[in-house]
Amino acid sequence: MLHRHTLGRVPPKPHTAFYDEDGSLLMEQCMTRQGFEGPFTILYFRTPPTDEFSVESLSLAGFCPVEAVREQPLHRRHIRTQDLSPKGDFLTARQTVLVNKSVHIGVCKPAKPAERFFSNGDGDELYFVKEGSGLLESVYGMLPFREHDYLLIPKSTPYRIHLEGDRGTMLVFEGRPWLGIPGEYRNSYGQLTDYAPFTHRDFRLPTELLRYDEARHGRAPYEIVVKMSDELTVHTYEKFPLDVVGWDGALYPVAFNIHDYQPKTGLVHLPPTIHTTFAGNGFVVCSFVPRKTDFHPQAVPCPYGHASADMDEILYYVAGNFTSRKGIDSESISLHPQGVAHGPHPGTYEASIGTTETSELAVMCDTYEPLRLTTVADGIEDKQYHTSWVR
Ligand SMILES: [Fe+2]
């Protein structure tokens, strides 16, 4: 997703015979996007990942199939994801709260060690690790992560997420079909520009290949849960299906810490566009990080009221003071839909004048297509939020 990278052993030329140390022929597999026009990676497997002997359907309540509310009157919404209890592993804990055709947004608060590998065929995934640290284990290798990292995982990557102490809190975006680094942050050579809000050095890549370990991965059969067209199937393999000796290409997971995002400050308040971090088909993900605020002597640092007539806007609150909001806590998600205006809560606009910095830490997502609440979101919604601006 960033630049070509190699991990492990690859032959000098693609599509040529390549052997393991014991002399057995390795199986090449090209992971390609946009047919054969987009980014790709070539992996070399000890055993072809095509020997599944069983495929069974799976249903995970709150995640797949996703269930949207039947009716959704036009309200500003406050979804209290802090009210969801930890349960399950990184996969079975997933709870989707907002959906449209471009993006599914959910939270994940595991309480158990990771079990089966998961591969999302519906889109690229972006985790934001609100609490916790651990290891992303994928067919591309091992990628350690820490608190406040984003983890960007390409579509159809088999992976598991291990959390220290088996606990953590993560926000998850499923970009349908893609989610990545905005094109405007690259020059025509594909390199990140020097005026992008991050550099190549800010992204961390898998550090070592995943090696099959019976203690870690168990004995045959091996399972991968695959999501495709919003249905889950469990694929069962005779041989460990992630046994790779090397790969090279431009598709692989990356980690990026939100505190490495370089914020911009203006003479007066700048729109949220300047916080754009990732983009997908019809939506953007933005990072609000602690920063100096606007430096005009009469600047009002608090966001001005606005009606973003073509976009729904959600904000996931992480830490710090939220200059424009009251009654919002860490892990809250607010949804300010297109169709009605929104703005700072009473008192917050006035209180921001004269401040020179903000400590807010939050992740925002703006979508062109209106978002629908799921039944999970409906169950944890603060129903008074829409009228909480009344003085
Ligand atoms: Fe807004």
Boltz pocket constraint, residues with backbone or C-beta under 6 A from the ligand:
constraints:
  - pocket:
      binder: B
      contacts: [[A, 304], [A, 306], [A, 313], [A, 336], [A, 342]]
      max_distance: 6.0
